Amino acid sequence: MKLYELSETYAKVLDLIEAGEELGDTLEAIEEAIELKVENIAKVMKTVEGEAEIIREEEKRLADRRRALEAEVGRLKAYVESNMRAAGIDKVKGRLFTLAFQKNPPSVEVMDESLIPSDYIKTVTSVDKKLILEALKSGHSVSGCSLSQSESLRIR
């Protein structure tokens, strides 16, 4: 029987008990079945968590490998660039690839931020939830905010 079916059966039996019928043994059997099913689901969850951890570790390993390969490409590109510049070559046309220097789009270099007019300054504001939490916990009132507490299922 599936967990949701056990829950539905459990609720029906509780209704019968509230109506005055004696179903204690049946209720205990269903309760044990639910407890066994929930425990087995927890076992499956732990197995899946383990697989997810293995995947997370593999992702990290692959990301490290990707970064190493990207760094190698950067080093090779810098090597080719420095040698082409040293030789005074602006363009190399091969059978498969053409390597050439070209102008990049213009970019801004900021030398002193304090001299920039305010029209060109972007201001970003955000709510400091940690500060609000501390204030609410210590009994202070913060307009537009309230303290809430939720629950989550823990498996130990």
Sequence and secondary structure as in RCSB ss.txt:
>XXXX:A:sequence
MKLYELSETYAKVLDLIEAGEELGDTLEAIEEAIELKVENIAKVMKTVEGEAEIIREEEKRLADRRRALEAEVGR
LKAYVESNMRAAGIDKVKGRLFTLAFQKNPPSVEVMDESLIPSDYIKTVTSVDKKLILEALKSGHSVSGCSLSQS
ESLRIR
>XXXX:A:secstr
  HHHHHHHHHHHHHHHHTT   HHHHHHHHHHHHHHHHHHHHHHHHHHHHHHHHHHHHHHHHHHHHHHHHHHHH
HHHHHHHHHHHHT SEEE SS EEE          S GGGS GGG        HHHHHHHHHTT   TT      
      
